[in-house]
């Protein structure tokens, strides 16, 4: 009886060892034992094995001018839509896949904007609405004028605009407004009093 139990125990042990050896040689085992690829700290998440970037959007206009739009999509495409330059022309639109270095730079600038307060309201010739969305974090939204003074939001706006090969439509207007919504029709903005 003891010999039989012993033989049975050895047989079970042999099967376990053989099974482990087979499993280690299987493709699934080789995948799990492969070293993990290093994760770039600038890639906030992955989708289908590709890095995903923050969504950044600007709507901007002068007080009497039409709305311009520029944005960065999750897959690293810079997109823009500018109004027609002359009546009867088509709007100017485009899309450009940015190189990795530029995407990292914009992501870093957006990160700084995400953690800073908007600047105080001040008169400006151009005002923008800004929206930033990092996955899994609260959206950042602000409306502020473009100025020569450094702010993280202005730095991000200027960096994105420099990457666009087309020029926005920003006609000069009389005076400057302290605050307006660039998505409003220019006629609606005409009723907003100019800044003193």
Biotite code that builds the C-alpha atoms (Angstrom):
import biotite.structure as struc

atoms = struc.array([
    struc.Atom([0.000, 0.000, 0.000], chain_id="A", res_id=1, res_name="UNK", atom_name="CA", element="C"),
    struc.Atom([2.815, 2.371, 0.891], chain_id="A", res_id=2, res_name="UNK", atom_name="CA", element="C"),
    struc.Atom([4.680, 1.561, -2.329], chain_id="A", res_id=3, res_name="UNK", atom_name="CA", element="C"),
    struc.Atom([1.532, 2.217, -4.352], chain_id="A", res_id=4, res_name="UNK", atom_name="CA", element="C"),
    struc.Atom([0.960, 5.589, -2.681], chain_id="A", res_id=5, res_name="UNK", atom_name="CA", element="C"),
    struc.Atom([4.570, 6.450, -3.183], chain_id="A", res_id=6, res_name="UNK", atom_name="CA", element="C"),
    struc.Atom([4.416, 5.581, -6.902], chain_id="A", res_id=7, res_name="UNK", atom_name="CA", element="C"),
    struc.Atom([1.246, 7.617, -7.248], chain_id="A", res_id=8, res_name="UNK", atom_name="CA", element="C"),
    struc.Atom([2.873, 10.636, -5.504], chain_id="A", res_id=9, res_name="UNK", atom_name="CA", element="C"),
    struc.Atom([5.920, 10.423, -7.772], chain_id="A", res_id=10, res_name="UNK", atom_name="CA", element="C"),
    struc.Atom([3.691, 10.204, -10.846], chain_id="A", res_id=11, res_name="UNK", atom_name="CA", element="C"),
    struc.Atom([1.787, 13.335, -9.782], chain_id="A", res_id=12, res_name="UNK", atom_name="CA", element="C"),
    struc.Atom([5.042, 15.176, -9.098], chain_id="A", res_id=13, res_name="UNK", atom_name="CA", element="C"),
    struc.Atom([6.353, 14.152, -12.533], chain_id="A", res_id=14, res_name="UNK", atom_name="CA", element="C"),
    struc.Atom([3.228, 15.491, -14.218], chain_id="A", res_id=15, res_name="UNK", atom_name="CA", element="C"),
    struc.Atom([3.524, 18.790, -12.358], chain_id="A", res_id=16, res_name="UNK", atom_name="CA", element="C"),
    struc.Atom([7.186, 19.202, -13.360], chain_id="A", res_id=17, res_name="UNK", atom_name="CA", element="C"),
    struc.Atom([6.432, 18.308, -16.992], chain_id="A", res_id=18, res_name="UNK", atom_name="CA", element="C"),
    struc.Atom([3.473, 20.697, -17.056], chain_id="A", res_id=19, res_name="UNK", atom_name="CA", element="C"),
    struc.Atom([5.603, 23.529, -15.694], chain_id="A", res_id=20, res_name="UNK", atom_name="CA", element="C"),
    struc.Atom([8.303, 22.888, -18.293], chain_id="A", res_id=21, res_name="UNK", atom_name="CA", element="C"),
    struc.Atom([5.703, 22.868, -21.089], chain_id="A", res_id=22, res_name="UNK", atom_name="CA", element="C"),
    struc.Atom([4.062, 26.015, -19.794], chain_id="A", res_id=23, res_name="UNK", atom_name="CA", element="C"),
    struc.Atom([7.396, 27.830, -19.596], chain_id="A", res_id=24, res_name="UNK", atom_name="CA", element="C"),
    struc.Atom([8.041, 27.032, -23.247], chain_id="A", res_id=25, res_name="UNK", atom_name="CA", element="C"),
    struc.Atom([4.594, 28.149, -24.424], chain_id="A", res_id=26, res_name="UNK", atom_name="CA", element="C"),
    struc.Atom([4.144, 31.471, -26.271], chain_id="A", res_id=27, res_name="UNK", atom_name="CA", element="C"),
    struc.Atom([1.960, 32.795, -23.445], chain_id="A", res_id=28, res_name="UNK", atom_name="CA", element="C"),
    struc.Atom([4.669, 32.080, -20.901], chain_id="A", res_id=29, res_name="UNK", atom_name="CA", element="C"),
    struc.Atom([7.322, 33.673, -23.094], chain_id="A", res_id=30, res_name="UNK", atom_name="CA", element="C"),
    struc.Atom([5.217, 36.822, -23.405], chain_id="A", res_id=31, res_name="UNK", atom_name="CA", element="C"),
    struc.Atom([4.703, 37.099, -19.681], chain_id="A", res_id=32, res_name="UNK", atom_name="CA", element="C"),
    struc.Atom([8.412, 36.596, -19.042], chain_id="A", res_id=33, res_name="UNK", atom_name="CA", element="C"),
    struc.Atom([9.486, 39.218, -21.614], chain_id="A", res_id=34, res_name="UNK", atom_name="CA", element="C"),
    struc.Atom([10.782, 42.462, -20.066], chain_id="A", res_id=35, res_name="UNK", atom_name="CA", element="C"),
    struc.Atom([8.212, 45.264, -20.070], chain_id="A", res_id=36, res_name="UNK", atom_name="CA", element="C"),
    struc.Atom([8.862, 48.181, -22.386], chain_id="A", res_id=37, res_name="UNK", atom_name="CA", element="C"),
    struc.Atom([9.816, 51.362, -20.510], chain_id="A", res_id=38, res_name="UNK", atom_name="CA", element="C"),
    struc.Atom([6.943, 53.849, -20.222], chain_id="A", res_id=39, res_name="UNK", atom_name="CA", element="C"),
    struc.Atom([7.653, 57.412, -21.224], chain_id="A", res_id=40, res_name="UNK", atom_name="CA", element="C"),
    struc.Atom([6.550, 59.720, -18.378], chain_id="A", res_id=41, res_name="UNK", atom_name="CA", element="C"),
    struc.Atom([5.120, 62.180, -20.911], chain_id="A", res_id=42, res_name="UNK", atom_name="CA", element="C"),
    struc.Atom([2.688, 59.561, -22.268], chain_id="A", res_id=43, res_name="UNK", atom_name="CA", element="C"),
    struc.Atom([-0.197, 59.917, -19.852], chain_id="A", res_id=44, res_name="UNK", atom_name="CA", element="C"),
    struc.Atom([-1.978, 56.825, -21.129], chain_id="A", res_id=45, res_name="UNK", atom_name="CA", element="C"),
    struc.Atom([-1.987, 54.429, -24.051], chain_id="A", res_id=46, res_name="UNK", atom_name="CA", element="C"),
    struc.Atom([-4.724, 53.485, -26.478], chain_id="A", res_id=47, res_name="UNK", atom_name="CA", element="C"),
    struc.Atom([-4.107, 50.534, -28.769], chain_id="A", res_id=48, res_name="UNK", atom_name="CA", element="C"),
    struc.Atom([-0.409, 50.594, -27.920], chain_id="A", res_id=49, res_name="UNK", atom_name="CA", element="C"),
    struc.Atom([-0.026, 54.232, -29.003], chain_id="A", res_id=50, res_name="UNK", atom_name="CA", element="C"),
    struc.Atom([0.520, 57.208, -26.692], chain_id="A", res_id=51, res_name="UNK", atom_name="CA", element="C"),
    struc.Atom([-2.444, 59.460, -25.969], chain_id="A", res_id=52, res_name="UNK", atom_name="CA", element="C"),
    struc.Atom([-1.896, 63.200, -25.500], chain_id="A", res_id=53, res_name="UNK", atom_name="CA", element="C"),
    struc.Atom([-4.008, 65.840, -23.734], chain_id="A", res_id=54, res_name="UNK", atom_name="CA", element="C"),
    struc.Atom([-6.809, 67.433, -25.726], chain_id="A", res_id=55, res_name="UNK", atom_name="CA", element="C"),
    struc.Atom([-6.117, 71.179, -26.002], chain_id="A", res_id=56, res_name="UNK", atom_name="CA", element="C"),
    struc.Atom([-8.485, 73.632, -27.664], chain_id="A", res_id=57, res_name="UNK", atom_name="CA", element="C"),
    struc.Atom([-8.437, 77.382, -28.302], chain_id="A", res_id=58, res_name="UNK", atom_name="CA", element="C"),
    struc.Atom([-11.224, 79.590, -29.694], chain_id="A", res_id=59, res_name="UNK", atom_name="CA", element="C"),
    struc.Atom([-9.881, 83.091, -30.256], chain_id="A", res_id=60, res_name="UNK", atom_name="CA", element="C"),
    struc.Atom([-10.911, 86.347, -31.913], chain_id="A", res_id=61, res_name="UNK", atom_name="CA", element="C"),
    struc.Atom([-10.591, 90.099, -31.842], chain_id="A", res_id=62, res_name="UNK", atom_name="CA", element="C"),
    struc.Atom([-13.587, 92.036, -30.552], chain_id="A", res_id=63, res_name="UNK", atom_name="CA", element="C"),
    struc.Atom([-14.887, 92.772, -34.070], chain_id="A", res_id=64, res_name="UNK", atom_name="CA", element="C"),
    struc.Atom([-13.464, 89.737, -35.864], chain_id="A", res_id=65, res_name="UNK", atom_name="CA", element="C"),
    struc.Atom([-14.611, 86.170, -36.574], chain_id="A", res_id=66, res_name="UNK", atom_name="CA", element="C"),
    struc.Atom([-13.754, 83.147, -34.455], chain_id="A", res_id=67, res_name="UNK", atom_name="CA", element="C"),
    struc.Atom([-10.576, 81.126, -35.107], chain_id="A", res_id=68, res_name="UNK", atom_name="CA", element="C"),
    struc.Atom([-10.046, 77.615, -33.753], chain_id="A", res_id=69, res_name="UNK", atom_name="CA", element="C"),
    struc.Atom([-6.926, 75.566, -33.079], chain_id="A", res_id=70, res_name="UNK", atom_name="CA", element="C"),
    struc.Atom([-6.658, 72.296, -31.195], chain_id="A", res_id=71, res_name="UNK", atom_name="CA", element="C"),
    struc.Atom([-4.561, 69.271, -30.372], chain_id="A", res_id=72, res_name="UNK", atom_name="CA", element="C"),
    struc.Atom([-6.226, 65.837, -30.495], chain_id="A", res_id=73, res_name="UNK", atom_name="CA", element="C"),
    struc.Atom([-5.522, 62.768, -28.345], chain_id="A", res_id=74, res_name="UNK", atom_name="CA", element="C"),
    struc.Atom([-3.532, 61.044, -31.117], chain_id="A", res_id=75, res_name="UNK", atom_name="CA", element="C"),
    struc.Atom([-1.148, 63.978, -31.603], chain_id="A", res_id=76, res_name="UNK", atom_name="CA", element="C"),
    struc.Atom([-2.820, 65.768, -34.517], chain_id="A", res_id=77, res_name="UNK", atom_name="CA", element="C"),
    struc.Atom([-2.802, 69.557, -34.558], chain_id="A", res_id=78, res_name="UNK", atom_name="CA", element="C"),
    struc.Atom([-5.997, 70.834, -36.199], chain_id="A", res_id=79, res_name="UNK", atom_name="CA", element="C"),
    struc.Atom([-7.135, 74.321, -37.129], chain_id="A", res_id=80, res_name="UNK", atom_name="CA", element="C"),
    struc.Atom([-10.147, 76.063, -38.648], chain_id="A", res_id=81, res_name="UNK", atom_name="CA", element="C"),
    struc.Atom([-9.831, 79.721, -39.612], chain_id="A", res_id=82, res_name="UNK", atom_name="CA", element="C"),
    struc.Atom([-12.565, 81.808, -41.242], chain_id="A", res_id=83, res_name="UNK", atom_name="CA", element="C"),
    struc.Atom([-12.369, 82.753, -44.948], chain_id="A", res_id=84, res_name="UNK", atom_name="CA", element="C"),
    struc.Atom([-10.196, 85.764, -45.755], chain_id="A", res_id=85, res_name="UNK", atom_name="CA", element="C"),
    struc.Atom([-12.643, 87.136, -48.332], chain_id="A", res_id=86, res_name="UNK", atom_name="CA", element="C"),
    struc.Atom([-16.378, 86.754, -48.806], chain_id="A", res_id=87, res_name="UNK", atom_name="CA", element="C"),
    struc.Atom([-17.110, 83.702, -50.948], chain_id="A", res_id=88, res_name="UNK", atom_name="CA", element="C"),
    struc.Atom([-13.857, 81.916, -50.000], chain_id="A", res_id=89, res_name="UNK", atom_name="CA", element="C"),
    struc.Atom([-13.877, 78.628, -48.131], chain_id="A", res_id=90, res_name="UNK", atom_name="CA", element="C"),
    struc.Atom([-12.739, 78.471, -44.507], chain_id="A", res_id=91, res_name="UNK", atom_name="CA", element="C"),
    struc.Atom([-9.087, 77.530, -44.034], chain_id="A", res_id=92, res_name="UNK", atom_name="CA", element="C"),
    struc.Atom([-8.711, 74.190, -42.308], chain_id="A", res_id=93, res_name="UNK", atom_name="CA", element="C"),
    struc.Atom([-5.874, 71.775, -41.797], chain_id="A", res_id=94, res_name="UNK", atom_name="CA", element="C"),
    struc.Atom([-4.531, 68.845, -39.829], chain_id="A", res_id=95, res_name="UNK", atom_name="CA", element="C"),
    struc.Atom([-0.931, 67.963, -39.045], chain_id="A", res_id=96, res_name="UNK", atom_name="CA", element="C"),
    struc.Atom([0.591, 65.035, -37.122], chain_id="A", res_id=97, res_name="UNK", atom_name="CA", element="C"),
    struc.Atom([3.194, 66.603, -34.852], chain_id="A", res_id=98, res_name="UNK", atom_name="CA", element="C"),
    struc.Atom([6.596, 65.057, -34.161], chain_id="A", res_id=99, res_name="UNK", atom_name="CA", element="C"),
    struc.Atom([7.124, 63.495, -30.739], chain_id="A", res_id=100, res_name="UNK", atom_name="CA", element="C"),
    struc.Atom([9.356, 66.328, -29.478], chain_id="A", res_id=101, res_name="UNK", atom_name="CA", element="C"),
    struc.Atom([6.643, 68.938, -30.183], chain_id="A", res_id=102, res_name="UNK", atom_name="CA", element="C"),
    struc.Atom([3.952, 66.766, -28.587], chain_id="A", res_id=103, res_name="UNK", atom_name="CA", element="C"),
    struc.Atom([6.026, 66.438, -25.427], chain_id="A", res_id=104, res_name="UNK", atom_name="CA", element="C"),
    struc.Atom([6.624, 70.185, -25.341], chain_id="A", res_id=105, res_name="UNK", atom_name="CA", element="C"),
    struc.Atom([2.907, 70.984, -25.729], chain_id="A", res_id=106, res_name="UNK", atom_name="CA", element="C"),
    struc.Atom([2.010, 68.355, -23.113], chain_id="A", res_id=107, res_name="UNK", atom_name="CA", element="C"),
    struc.Atom([4.437, 69.927, -20.654], chain_id="A", res_id=108, res_name="UNK", atom_name="CA", element="C"),
    struc.Atom([3.114, 73.438, -21.316], chain_id="A", res_id=109, res_name="UNK", atom_name="CA", element="C"),
    struc.Atom([-0.456, 72.156, -20.866], chain_id="A", res_id=110, res_name="UNK", atom_name="CA", element="C"),
    struc.Atom([0.557, 70.536, -17.574], chain_id="A", res_id=111, res_name="UNK", atom_name="CA", element="C"),
    struc.Atom([1.793, 73.911, -16.287], chain_id="A", res_id=112, res_name="UNK", atom_name="CA", element="C"),
    struc.Atom([-1.457, 75.609, -17.380], chain_id="A", res_id=113, res_name="UNK", atom_name="CA", element="C"),
    struc.Atom([-3.429, 72.831, -15.653], chain_id="A", res_id=114, res_name="UNK", atom_name="CA", element="C"),
    struc.Atom([-1.995, 73.728, -12.233], chain_id="A", res_id=115, res_name="UNK", atom_name="CA", element="C"),
    struc.Atom([-1.980, 77.548, -12.495], chain_id="A", res_id=116, res_name="UNK", atom_name="CA", element="C"),
    struc.Atom([-4.709, 80.101, -11.914], chain_id="A", res_id=117, res_name="UNK", atom_name="CA", element="C"),
    struc.Atom([-5.955, 82.213, -14.831], chain_id="A", res_id=118, res_name="UNK", atom_name="CA", element="C"),
    struc.Atom([-4.488, 85.720, -14.999], chain_id="A", res_id=119, res_name="UNK", atom_name="CA", element="C"),
    struc.Atom([-6.686, 88.611, -13.806], chain_id="A", res_id=120, res_name="UNK", atom_name="CA", element="C"),
    struc.Atom([-9.016, 90.170, -16.371], chain_id="A", res_id=121, res_name="UNK", atom_name="CA", element="C"),
    struc.Atom([-7.355, 92.896, -18.428], chain_id="A", res_id=122, res_name="UNK", atom_name="CA", element="C"),
    struc.Atom([-8.131, 94.628, -21.722], chain_id="A", res_id=123, res_name="UNK", atom_name="CA", element="C"),
    struc.Atom([-6.801, 92.815, -24.768], chain_id="A", res_id=124, res_name="UNK", atom_name="CA", element="C"),
    struc.Atom([-7.002, 93.009, -28.544], chain_id="A", res_id=125, res_name="UNK", atom_name="CA", element="C"),
    struc.Atom([-7.347, 89.182, -28.818], chain_id="A", res_id=126, res_name="UNK", atom_name="CA", element="C"),
    struc.Atom([-9.165, 87.001, -26.306], chain_id="A", res_id=127, res_name="UNK", atom_name="CA", element="C"),
    struc.Atom([-9.256, 83.217, -26.246], chain_id="A", res_id=128, res_name="UNK", atom_name="CA", element="C"),
    struc.Atom([-11.252, 80.464, -24.636], chain_id="A", res_id=129, res_name="UNK", atom_name="CA", element="C"),
    struc.Atom([-8.932, 77.663, -23.571], chain_id="A", res_id=130, res_name="UNK", atom_name="CA", element="C"),
    struc.Atom([-9.868, 74.093, -22.711], chain_id="A", res_id=131, res_name="UNK", atom_name="CA", element="C"),
    struc.Atom([-7.492, 71.310, -21.640], chain_id="A", res_id=132, res_name="UNK", atom_name="CA", element="C"),
    struc.Atom([-8.470, 67.714, -20.952], chain_id="A", res_id=133, res_name="UNK", atom_name="CA", element="C"),
    struc.Atom([-6.057, 65.182, -19.505], chain_id="A", res_id=134, res_name="UNK", atom_name="CA", element="C"),
    struc.Atom([-7.683, 61.748, -19.173], chain_id="A", res_id=135, res_name="UNK", atom_name="CA", element="C"),
    struc.Atom([-8.983, 61.071, -15.671], chain_id="A", res_id=136, res_name="UNK", atom_name="CA", element="C"),
    struc.Atom([-8.456, 64.648, -14.425], chain_id="A", res_id=137, res_name="UNK", atom_name="CA", element="C"),
    struc.Atom([-10.802, 67.649, -14.161], chain_id="A", res_id=138, res_name="UNK", atom_name="CA", element="C"),
    struc.Atom([-10.953, 69.814, -17.286], chain_id="A", res_id=139, res_name="UNK", atom_name="CA", element="C"),
    struc.Atom([-9.145, 73.140, -17.207], chain_id="A", res_id=140, res_name="UNK", atom_name="CA", element="C"),
    struc.Atom([-11.053, 76.040, -18.762], chain_id="A", res_id=141, res_name="UNK", atom_name="CA", element="C"),
    struc.Atom([-10.258, 79.733, -18.877], chain_id="A", res_id=142, res_name="UNK", atom_name="CA", element="C"),
    struc.Atom([-10.930, 82.849, -20.906], chain_id="A", res_id=143, res_name="UNK", atom_name="CA", element="C"),
    struc.Atom([-8.174, 85.424, -21.056], chain_id="A", res_id=144, res_name="UNK", atom_name="CA", element="C"),
    struc.Atom([-6.625, 88.057, -23.357], chain_id="A", res_id=145, res_name="UNK", atom_name="CA", element="C"),
    struc.Atom([-3.423, 87.482, -25.291], chain_id="A", res_id=146, res_name="UNK", atom_name="CA", element="C"),
    struc.Atom([-0.672, 89.772, -24.032], chain_id="A", res_id=147, res_name="UNK", atom_name="CA", element="C"),
    struc.Atom([3.071, 90.191, -24.205], chain_id="A", res_id=148, res_name="UNK", atom_name="CA", element="C"),
    struc.Atom([3.324, 89.290, -20.517], chain_id="A", res_id=149, res_name="UNK", atom_name="CA", element="C"),
    struc.Atom([4.322, 85.715, -19.775], chain_id="A", res_id=150, res_name="UNK", atom_name="CA", element="C"),
    struc.Atom([1.558, 83.425, -18.581], chain_id="A", res_id=151, res_name="UNK", atom_name="CA", element="C"),
    struc.Atom([1.532, 79.623, -18.990], chain_id="A", res_id=152, res_name="UNK", atom_name="CA", element="C"),
    struc.Atom([-1.671, 79.881, -21.054], chain_id="A", res_id=153, res_name="UNK", atom_name="CA", element="C"),
    struc.Atom([-0.179, 82.535, -23.376], chain_id="A", res_id=154, res_name="UNK", atom_name="CA", element="C"),
    struc.Atom([2.947, 80.392, -23.820], chain_id="A", res_id=155, res_name="UNK", atom_name="CA", element="C"),
    struc.Atom([0.796, 77.403, -24.819], chain_id="A", res_id=156, res_name="UNK", atom_name="CA", element="C"),
    struc.Atom([-1.294, 79.536, -27.204], chain_id="A", res_id=157, res_name="UNK", atom_name="CA", element="C"),
    struc.Atom([1.794, 80.999, -28.904], chain_id="A", res_id=158, res_name="UNK", atom_name="CA", element="C"),
    struc.Atom([3.500, 77.565, -29.134], chain_id="A", res_id=159, res_name="UNK", atom_name="CA", element="C"),
    struc.Atom([0.485, 75.995, -30.858], chain_id="A", res_id=160, res_name="UNK", atom_name="CA", element="C"),
    struc.Atom([-0.064, 78.951, -33.193], chain_id="A", res_id=161, res_name="UNK", atom_name="CA", element="C"),
    struc.Atom([3.575, 78.863, -34.363], chain_id="A", res_id=162, res_name="UNK", atom_name="CA", element="C"),
    struc.Atom([3.112, 75.259, -35.526], chain_id="A", res_id=163, res_name="UNK", atom_name="CA", element="C"),
    struc.Atom([0.199, 76.146, -37.845], chain_id="A", res_id=164, res_name="UNK", atom_name="CA", element="C"),
    struc.Atom([1.288, 76.946, -41.428], chain_id="A", res_id=165, res_name="UNK", atom_name="CA", element="C"),
    struc.Atom([-1.789, 79.135, -42.053], chain_id="A", res_id=166, res_name="UNK", atom_name="CA", element="C"),
    struc.Atom([-2.534, 82.541, -40.485], chain_id="A", res_id=167, res_name="UNK", atom_name="CA", element="C"),
    struc.Atom([-5.653, 83.223, -38.403], chain_id="A", res_id=168, res_name="UNK", atom_name="CA", element="C"),
    struc.Atom([-8.021, 86.084, -39.234], chain_id="A", res_id=169, res_name="UNK", atom_name="CA", element="C"),
    struc.Atom([-7.547, 88.753, -36.546], chain_id="A", res_id=170, res_name="UNK", atom_name="CA", element="C"),
    struc.Atom([-8.694, 92.151, -37.873], chain_id="A", res_id=171, res_name="UNK", atom_name="CA", element="C"),
    struc.Atom([-7.805, 95.248, -35.870], chain_id="A", res_id=172, res_name="UNK", atom_name="CA", element="C"),
    struc.Atom([-10.691, 96.688, -33.888], chain_id="A", res_id=173, res_name="UNK", atom_name="CA", element="C"),
    struc.Atom([-11.264, 100.055, -32.229], chain_id="A", res_id=174, res_name="UNK", atom_name="CA", element="C"),
    struc.Atom([-10.360, 99.886, -28.584], chain_id="A", res_id=175, res_name="UNK", atom_name="CA", element="C"),
    struc.Atom([-9.933, 96.703, -26.562], chain_id="A", res_id=176, res_name="UNK", atom_name="CA", element="C"),
    struc.Atom([-12.380, 94.669, -24.512], chain_id="A", res_id=177, res_name="UNK", atom_name="CA", element="C"),
    struc.Atom([-11.744, 93.411, -21.030], chain_id="A", res_id=178, res_name="UNK", atom_name="CA", element="C"),
    struc.Atom([-13.700, 90.201, -21.562], chain_id="A", res_id=179, res_name="UNK", atom_name="CA", element="C"),
    struc.Atom([-15.878, 88.619, -24.244], chain_id="A", res_id=180, res_name="UNK", atom_name="CA", element="C"),
    struc.Atom([-16.634, 85.150, -25.507], chain_id="A", res_id=181, res_name="UNK", atom_name="CA", element="C"),
    struc.Atom([-14.798, 84.510, -28.800], chain_id="A", res_id=182, res_name="UNK", atom_name="CA", element="C"),
    struc.Atom([-17.521, 82.061, -29.822], chain_id="A", res_id=183, res_name="UNK", atom_name="CA", element="C"),
    struc.Atom([-20.072, 84.908, -29.905], chain_id="A", res_id=184, res_name="UNK", atom_name="CA", element="C"),
    struc.Atom([-20.926, 86.369, -33.303], chain_id="A", res_id=185, res_name="UNK", atom_name="CA", element="C"),
    struc.Atom([-19.023, 89.655, -33.856], chain_id="A", res_id=186, res_name="UNK", atom_name="CA", element="C"),
    struc.Atom([-22.345, 91.543, -33.979], chain_id="A", res_id=187, res_name="UNK", atom_name="CA", element="C"),
    struc.Atom([-23.149, 90.288, -30.479], chain_id="A", res_id=188, res_name="UNK", atom_name="CA", element="C"),
    struc.Atom([-19.765, 91.511, -29.259], chain_id="A", res_id=189, res_name="UNK", atom_name="CA", element="C"),
    struc.Atom([-20.470, 94.980, -30.613], chain_id="A", res_id=190, res_name="UNK", atom_name="CA", element="C"),
    struc.Atom([-22.761, 95.613, -27.648], chain_id="A", res_id=191, res_name="UNK", atom_name="CA", element="C"),
    struc.Atom([-19.986, 94.963, -25.102], chain_id="A", res_id=192, res_name="UNK", atom_name="CA", element="C"),
    struc.Atom([-18.538, 98.291, -23.866], chain_id="A", res_id=193, res_name="UNK", atom_name="CA", element="C"),
    struc.Atom([-14.859, 98.851, -24.595], chain_id="A", res_id=194, res_name="UNK", atom_name="CA", element="C"),
    struc.Atom([-12.446, 98.834, -21.677], chain_id="A", res_id=195, res_name="UNK", atom_name="CA", element="C"),
    struc.Atom([-11.707, 102.302, -20.204], chain_id="A", res_id=196, res_name="UNK", atom_name="CA", element="C"),
])
